[in-house]
Amino acid sequence: MSGRDGRRIAVVLFNLGGPDGPAAVKPFLANLFSDPAIIDLPGLIRRPLANFIAARRERSAQANYAVMGGGSPLLPETRKQADALEAALAATRPGEAVRTFIAMRYWNPLTEQAAAEVAAFAPDEIVLLPLYPQFSTTTTESSLKRWDEVYRGPGRSRTVCCYPRADGWIAAQAEGVRARLAEAGDAPVRVLFSAHGVPEKIIAGRGDPYQEQVETTCAAIAEAAGLVDWAICYQSRVGPLKWLGPSTAEAIEQAGADGVGVVVTPVAFVSEHVETLVELDVEYAELAHRLGVAPYLRAPAVGVDPAFIAALTEAVGQALGRTGVSPYGPGCAGRWAACPCQKEAA
């Protein structure tokens, strides 16, 4: 990727964020449930409800974060990714000033802070790059919408809306799976691709492409890793609505019934955080132990895997050669009502 001397490029990485200590848990949860993308109710109802839910869940959530030292590791993990991406871009774009910025949706550094930092940097070009490989109205769309609401600085923007089958993303995931399969040895195991769940009505009601893109990601990893026995499941369900299934717990139970161990692989998370370090590593590990599912192994989130950082680097370079909103790599059918590339084409 050759650059033009003197051009200032801002790359904004979006993620959900996480509380940095026990006192931040309640306001983090209040921010989360105040988002209309999460609870689709009028603001006069949604905000009091969000505060009620946050107060009710504060103690149990604090207990989960206590397992990780009191706060979420998501921000430090994302900073490592931002630093690695900035270094890769500096190496591939000599003569250009490239800086990465982190915009978290529900806790610091919030989108407003990132927007102010980008505006002070005064970029000529901006690439908006969500750290959600699969597009969803509950993640990517919410983050991008908030950015559009608060950013008032200079620069020509373009957006990478998703990358469910980006080569480096798939390669990094496949390598993690292969490493855990090697650890399992000759034991019969099933690879469980565990994605964060969403209510079914979000897929059907909003025309959200998330489920299809998760399935695309999993099929690509399975092919790259040469898998025979694998399944898709969904974790982190809350509330009374019907969510995408089967749940990860149900998939582990099925593995027990079938007499196989499992390698659990997070496929909608690129960094370690509460859903991986507590839900997968503690809660589901305990379930597997009770059911006699052995071995129970977990592939890591991709983090700063060189293949993944190379994919993000290439995604930025490709985005700088165009305008508007577009996926990076294959895997986006572009036929769902919520797809931003589809909306733009219309």
VEXNUKE-565626 format. One record per residue (C-alpha): residue number from 0; residue in one letter; x, y, z. Coordinates in pm, whole numbers, plus 32768, in hexadecimal, padded with zeros to 4 digits. Example, Ala and Ser with C-alpha at 12.3 -4.5 7.8 and 13.67 -1.06 7.14 Angstrom:
0  A  84CE  7E3E  830C $
1  S  8557  7F96  82CA $
END
This chain:
0  M  8000  8000  8000 $
1  S  80B6  8137  7F8E $
2  G  8057  8284  802B $
3  R  8059  83F3  7FDA $
4  D  814E  84C1  80A6 $
5  G  80B8  858A  81BF $
6  R  7F5E  84F3  81C1 $
7  R  7ECB  84CB  8320 $
8  I  7E01  838F  8351 $
9  A  7D2C  8339  847F $
10  V  7CBB  81D1  84B2 $
11  V  7BA3  81B4  85B0 $
12  L  7B77  805F  8654 $
13  F  7A1F  801E  86E6 $
14  N  79C8  7F2A  87FA $
15  L  78C7  7F0F  8911 $
16  G  79AC  7F5B  8A37 $
17  G  79A2  7ED5  8B98 $
18  P  79B0  7F58  8CFD $
19  D  7B0E  7FA4  8D7C $
20  G  7AB6  7F63  8EE7 $
21  P  799A  7F00  8FD2 $
22  A  790F  8063  8FE6 $
23  A  78F1  8073  8E6C $
24  V  7818  7F3A  8E4C $
25  K  76C9  7FE1  8E91 $
26  P  76FA  8110  8DAA $
27  F  7784  802A  8C9C $
28  L  764C  7F51  8CAE $
29  A  756E  8087  8CB0 $
30  N  7618  8102  8B72 $
31  L  75F0  7FAD  8AD3 $
32  F  747F  7F86  8B17 $
33  S  7437  80F3  8AC3 $
34  D  749B  80B0  895C $
35  P  7364  8097  887F $
36  A  741D  7F90  87B2 $
37  I  7412  7EB2  88E9 $
38  I  72BD  7F0E  8979 $
39  D  71D8  7F91  886A $
40  L  70EA  8062  893C $
41  P  70A3  81D9  8952 $
42  G  71A8  8296  8A18 $
43  L  70BA  82F3  8B32 $
44  I  708C  8180  8B75 $
45  R  71DF  80FD  8B0A $
46  R  72BB  81D6  8BEA $
47  P  720B  8189  8D35 $
48  L  71FF  801B  8CD0 $
49  A  7373  8021  8C84 $
50  N  73BF  80B1  8DDA $
51  F  72E4  7FA9  8E7E $
52  I  7390  7E8D  8DC2 $
53  A  74E8  7F1C  8E11 $
54  A  7499  7F30  8F85 $
55  R  740D  7DD0  8F86 $
56  R  7536  7D37  8ED2 $
57  E  764C  7E06  8F6E $
58  R  76AF  7D10  907E $
59  S  76B4  7BD8  8FA2 $
60  A  7773  7C92  8E93 $
61  Q  7870  7D0F  8F91 $
62  A  78A6  7BA7  8FFB $
63  N  78F3  7B46  8E95 $
64  Y  79E7  7C64  8E67 $
65  A  7A88  7C0E  8FB5 $
66  V  7AFB  7AC8  8F14 $
67  M  7BC9  7BA2  8E26 $
68  G  7C55  7C86  8F34 $
69  G  7B2C  7D70  8F59 $
70  G  7B0E  7DFC  8DFA $
71  S  7AFF  7DA3  8C8C $
72  P  7C42  7D5F  8BCC $
73  L  7B9A  7DD2  8A89 $
74  L  7C33  7F2E  8A7E $
75  P  7D9E  7EC1  8AB8 $
76  E  7D6A  7DA9  89BB $
77  T  7CDF  7EA0  88BF $
78  R  7E01  7F8E  88FD $
79  K  7EF2  7E77  88A4 $
80  Q  7E33  7E43  875F $
81  A  7E2E  7FB9  8717 $
82  D  7FA5  7FD2  8754 $
83  A  7FEE  7EA3  8679 $
84  L  7F14  7F2A  8561 $
85  E  7FAE  8084  8578 $
86  A  810C  7FEF  8560 $
87  A  80A8  7F1A  8434 $
88  L  800D  8044  8384 $
89  A  813E  811C  83CB $
90  A  8219  8011  832D $
91  T  8140  7FF1  81F7 $
92  R  80E8  8160  81C6 $
93  P  8233  8221  81DA $
94  G  8210  8398  81C7 $
95  E  80B1  839B  8258 $
96  A  804F  83EA  83BD $
97  V  7F6E  82CD  8430 $
98  R  7ED3  82BC  8589 $
99  T  7DE0  81C4  861F $
100  F  7CCD  822A  870F $
101  I  7BE8  8159  87EC $
102  A  7A74  81A6  8807 $
103  M  79B9  80D3  8905 $
104  R  783F  80D1  88FC $
105  Y  77E8  80A7  8A6D $
106  W  791A  8102  8B3D $
107  N  7A59  81CC  8B2C $
108  P  7AE6  8238  8A42 $
109  L  7986  8283  89C8 $
110  T  793D  82E5  8862 $
111  E  7928  8456  88C3 $
112  Q  7A8C  844F  8948 $
113  A  7B0F  839D  8813 $
114  A  7A5C  8497  8732 $
115  A  7AFF  85BA  87E7 $
116  E  7C57  8517  87CA $
117  V  7C2A  84D4  8656 $
118  A  7BB4  8639  861A $
119  A  7CE9  86BE  86CF $
120  F  7DC3  85E3  85F2 $
121  A  7D1F  8690  84C6 $
122  P  7D31  856D  83D3 $
123  D  7D12  8584  825C $
124  E  7C86  8421  824E $
125  I  7BC3  834E  8347 $
126  V  7B89  81D6  8343 $
127  L  7A79  8157  842D $
128  L  7AD2  7FF1  8485 $
129  P  79EF  7F32  8577 $
130  L  7A90  7E13  8634 $
131  Y  7957  7D46  85F4 $
132  P  79A2  7C58  84D1 $
133  Q  782F  7C19  8494 $
134  F  7742  7D3E  8466 $
135  S  7620  7D66  8556 $
136  T  7532  7E80  85A5 $
137  T  7582  7E3E  8716 $
138  T  76F7  7E7A  86EE $
139  T  777E  7F10  85AD $
140  E  764F  7FE0  8553 $
141  S  762F  8067  86B5 $
142  S  779F  80C9  86C3 $
143  L  779C  816F  856D $
144  K  7659  8227  85B5 $
145  R  76EB  82B8  86F3 $
146  W  7822  8325  8635 $
147  D  774D  83DB  8534 $
148  E  7695  848A  864D $
149  V  77CB  8514  86F9 $
150  Y  78E5  8541  85FC $
151  R  7904  86A3  8579 $
152  G  7A6F  86B0  850F $
153  P  7B19  86B0  83BA $
154  G  7B6E  858F  82D8 $
155  R  7ACF  84BB  81CC $
156  S  7A3A  8382  826A $
157  R  79FE  8226  81ED $
158  T  7987  80F4  82AB $
159  V  79E4  7F83  82B5 $
160  C  7894  7EEF  8317 $
161  C  78FB  7D81  8342 $
162  Y  79FF  7C7A  82EC $
163  P  7965  7B26  833B $
164  R  7A4B  7A65  824D $
165  A  7B81  7B40  8242 $
166  D  7CA9  7A5C  81FE $
167  G  7D7D  7AC5  8329 $
168  W  7C59  7AB5  8419 $
169  I  7C04  7955  83A8 $
170  A  7D71  78E7  83A7 $
171  A  7DA7  7961  850C $
172  Q  7C6D  78B0  8583 $
173  A  7CC5  776D  84CF $
174  E  7E21  7769  8568 $
175  G  7D90  778E  86C5 $
176  V  7CA5  766B  8686 $
177  R  7DB7  758E  85F9 $
178  A  7E92  75D1  8729 $
179  R  7D81  7562  8818 $
180  L  7D31  742F  8747 $
181  A  7E9F  73CF  8758 $
182  E  7E8D  73F6  88D2 $
183  A  7D61  730A  88D9 $
184  G  7E30  71FE  882E $
185  D  7D6B  70CA  87C9 $
186  A  7C3D  7119  88A3 $
187  P  7AF9  7141  87DE $
188  V  7A9A  72B2  87E7 $
189  R  799D  7399  8749 $
190  V  79F1  7501  86F8 $
191  L  78E4  75EA  877B $
192  F  78E3  7741  86DB $
193  S  784D  7820  87E8 $
194  A  77C6  7974  877E $
195  H  771E  7A7D  8850 $
196  G  75A9  7A46  8831 $
197  V  7497  7B3B  87D1 $
198  P  731C  7B1C  87E1 $
199  E  7288  7A75  86AE $
200  K  71A6  7BA1  8673 $
201  I  72D8  7C77  8629 $
202  I  732E  7B99  8502 $
203  A  71CC  7B80  847A $
204  G  7147  7CD3  84E4 $
205  R  726E  7DAF  8487 $
206  G  72FA  7CEC  8365 $
207  D  743C  7CBF  8428 $
208  P  7549  7BF3  836F $
209  Y  75FB  7B85  84AD $
210  Q  758F  7A19  84B6 $
211  E  75DF  79DD  8348 $
212  Q  7734  7A81  836F $
213  V  7782  79B1  84A5 $
214  E  772E  7879  83E0 $
215  T  780D  78F2  82C4 $
216  T  792E  792A  83B5 $
217  C  7907  77D3  8453 $
218  A  78F4  771A  8308 $
219  A  7A31  77CA  8292 $
220  I  7AF0  7772  83D2 $
221  A  7A79  760A  83C0 $
222  E  7AF4  75EE  825B $
223  A  7C42  7692  82A8 $
224  A  7C7C  75B4  83D7 $
225  G  7C01  7478  8329 $
226  L  7AF0  7436  8428 $
227  V  79FC  7315  8414 $
228  D  793B  7330  855C $
229  W  78D2  7496  85A8 $
230  A  77A0  755E  860D $
231  I  7730  76C6  863F $
232  C  76A0  773D  878A $
233  Y  764E  7884  8838 $
234  Q  76A0  7908  8992 $
235  S  764A  7A29  8A7E $
236  R  74D1  7A14  8A6C $
237  V  7411  7AFF  8B52 $
238  G  729D  7B4B  8B77 $
239  P  7161  7A91  8B16 $
240  L  7172  7AB3  899B $
241  K  71C3  798C  88BA $
242  W  7331  79A3  8854 $
243  L  73FA  7901  8742 $
244  G  744C  779B  8795 $
245  P  74BB  76A5  87F3 $
246  S  755A  7741  8924 $
247  T  76C3  76EF  8975 $
248  A  764A  7638  8AAB $
249  E  7562  7562  89D7 $
250  A  767C  7519  88E2 $
251  I  775B  74A4  8A00 $
252  E  7641  73CA  8A83 $
253  Q  761B  7331  8929 $
254  A  778F  72EB  8919 $
255  G  7771  7236  8A65 $
256  A  7651  7167  89E1 $
257  D  7720  7111  88AE $
258  G  7850  70B1  897B $
259  V  7940  71B4  88EB $
260  G  7A14  72C7  897D $
261  V  7A08  742C  88FE $
262  V  7AE7  7541  8882 $
263  V  7A25  7684  88B5 $
264  T  7A81  77A0  87CD $
265  P  7A04  7908  87F0 $
266  V  79A6  797B  8691 $
267  A  790A  7AD2  86CD $
268  F  7A15  7B55  87BE $
269  V  7B6F  7BC9  8754 $
270  S  7BE9  7C11  88B8 $
271  E  7BD6  7B60  8A04 $
272  H  7AD0  7BEB  8AF0 $
273  V  79C0  7B7D  8BE1 $
274  E  790D  7AA0  8AE4 $
275  T  7A47  79D7  8AA2 $
276  L  7B07  79E5  8BEA $
277  V  79DB  79A9  8CCE $
278  E  78BE  791B  8C01 $
279  L  798D  782B  8B2D $
280  D  7AB8  77EC  8C10 $
281  V  79FF  77CE  8D5C $
282  E  7887  779C  8D3D $
283  Y  7880  76B8  8C0E $
284  A  79BA  7604  8C7E $
285  E  7909  75B0  8DC4 $
286  L  77D8  7539  8D00 $
287  A  78B4  745A  8C28 $
288  H  795B  73CA  8D5E $
289  R  780A  7379  8DFD $
290  L  7797  72CD  8CBE $
291  G  78DA  720C  8C90 $
292  V  792C  72BF  8B49 $
293  A  7AA3  7294  8B23 $
294  P  7B7B  7323  8AAC $
295  Y  7AEC  7480  8AC7 $
296  L  7BD4  756D  8A0F $
297  R  7BAD  76D4  89A0 $
298  A  7C54  777A  8877 $
299  P  7CCB  78DD  88BD $
300  A  7C3F  7A1D  882B $
301  V  7D1C  7A92  870D $
302  G  7DA1  7BC6  87C4 $
303  V  7EDD  7C3F  8717 $
304  D  7F15  7B08  8647 $
305  P  7FE9  7B7F  851F $
306  A  7EF5  7AF2  8420 $
307  F  7DD5  7BB1  84BD $
308  I  7E98  7CF7  84D4 $
309  A  7F00  7CC9  8368 $
310  A  7D90  7CA5  830C $
311  L  7D38  7DE8  83C0 $
312  T  7E5D  7E95  8317 $
313  E  7DE8  7E26  81C2 $
314  A  7C82  7E8A  8216 $
315  V  7CF7  7FEB  8261 $
316  G  7DBF  7FFE  8120 $
317  Q  7C9B  7F84  8052 $
318  A  7BAF  807A  80FB $
319  L  7C95  81A0  80AF $
320  G  7C6D  8154  7F3D $
321  R  7AF6  818B  7F43 $
322  T  79E1  8252  7FE5 $
323  G  78A6  81EE  809F $
324  V  785A  80A6  814E $
325  S  78D5  7F52  80E1 $
326  P  7938  7E00  8173 $
327  Y  7A9F  7D86  816B $
328  G  7ACF  7C36  80C8 $
329  P  79BE  7B3C  806E $
330  G  78A5  7AC3  814B $
331  C  77A8  7BDE  813D $
332  A  7679  7B85  806A $
333  G  7608  7CF1  8071 $
334  R  749F  7C88  8056 $
335  W  7420  7CD4  81B3 $
336  A  7354  7E0B  81F8 $
337  A  7441  7E7A  830D $
338  C  757E  7E58  823A $
339  P  760E  7FB8  8220 $
340  C  76AD  7F6E  80CF $
341  Q  7555  7F0D  804E $
342  K  74B9  804A  80DB $
343  E  75C7  811B  8036 $
344  A  7597  8070  7EE5 $
345  A  7423  80BA  7EF7 $
END
